[in-house]
Amino acid sequence: MALKLEDKKVIVAEVNEAAGNALSAVIADYRGMEVGDLTVLREKARAGKVYLRVVRNTLAKRAVVGTSFECLNDALVGPTLLGFSMEEPSAAAKLFKDASKGNEHLEVRALAIGGQLLPASALDAMAKLPTKDEAIAMLMSVMQAPVAKLARTLNEVPSKLVRTLAAVGEAKKAG
C-alpha cells in the first residue's frame, strides 16, 4: 500500500526527532524474521528505551539529515530496521546483539555513535559499553582508591607508635 505524502512527512518528522535526541544508532536487515520475533524485539526495545522503527530507506535518508547520523546514508540499503538509543549509548547495540543470538535472520549492517559510522563488527564493543550508573560506579571506585590508601597510611603511624610503646612497656616489665 502506497503511503500518502502527509504520511511520509509524519514518518520523516518522527524519525528525525528520534535521531535528534538519540545517543547512538544501529541499522539491521530484518529480512526473514517472523512477526512474533519482531514483536518481542519491539517489547524489549520499549523496555530498554530504544526507538525501533522499520523505515523505507528514502524516508530514513531524509529523516537523518541535520542530525549526527547522516553518516548512515550509505548503509541504508535493503530492508531497514532502525534502532536509536535514547538514554544509554549501548542500549540499541545490546538489544540487537541479544536478538541476533537467537535469530539468524537479523543481520546488523552498521552502527553510529557521535557522528561516526562504525562497521557491524563493532557491535560487540559497543554493546560492552557501561551504562551511566556503571560508569559512575567505576569512576568513584578509581577516585576512592587513593583516598583510602592515604587514610590507611595515616592510620599506620599511630598504630606503629602504640605497638612500639606496648613493646617498650613489656620490655620494662620483663627487665
Secondary structure as the mmCIF struct_conf table of DSSP 4:
data_model
#
loop_
_struct_conf.conf_type_id
_struct_conf.id
_struct_conf.beg_label_comp_id
_struct_conf.beg_label_asym_id
_struct_conf.beg_label_seq_id
_struct_conf.end_label_comp_id
_struct_conf.end_label_asym_id
_struct_conf.end_label_seq_id
HELX_LH_PP_P HELX_LH_PP_P1 ALA A 2 LYS A 4
HELX_RH_AL_P HELX_RH_AL_P1 LEU A 5 ASN A 21
BEND BEND1 LEU A 23 LEU A 23
STRN STRN1 SER A 24 ASP A 29
TURN_TY1_P TURN_TY1_P1 ARG A 31 GLY A 32
HELX_RH_AL_P HELX_RH_AL_P2 VAL A 35 ALA A 47
TURN_TY1_P TURN_TY1_P2 GLY A 48 LYS A 49
STRN STRN2 VAL A 50 VAL A 54
HELX_RH_AL_P HELX_RH_AL_P3 ASN A 57 ALA A 63
TURN_TY1_P TURN_TY1_P3 VAL A 64 GLY A 66
BEND BEND2 THR A 67 THR A 67
TURN_TY1_P TURN_TY1_P4 SER A 68 PHE A 69
HELX_RH_3T_P HELX_RH_3T_P1 GLU A 70 ALA A 75
BEND BEND3 GLY A 78 PRO A 79
STRN STRN3 LEU A 81 SER A 85
BEND BEND4 MET A 86 GLU A 87
TURN_TY1_P TURN_TY1_P5 PRO A 89 SER A 90
HELX_RH_AL_P HELX_RH_AL_P4 ALA A 91 GLY A 102
TURN_TY1_P TURN_TY1_P6 GLU A 104 HIS A 105
STRN STRN4 GLU A 107 ILE A 113
TURN_TY1_P TURN_TY1_P7 GLY A 114 GLY A 115
STRN STRN5 GLN A 116 PRO A 119
HELX_RH_3T_P HELX_RH_3T_P2 ALA A 120 ALA A 122
HELX_RH_AL_P HELX_RH_AL_P5 LEU A 123 ALA A 127
TURN_TY1_P TURN_TY1_P8 LYS A 128 LYS A 128
BEND BEND5 LEU A 129 LEU A 129
HELX_LH_PP_P HELX_LH_PP_P2 PRO A 130 THR A 131
HELX_RH_AL_P HELX_RH_AL_P6 LYS A 132 ALA A 174
#
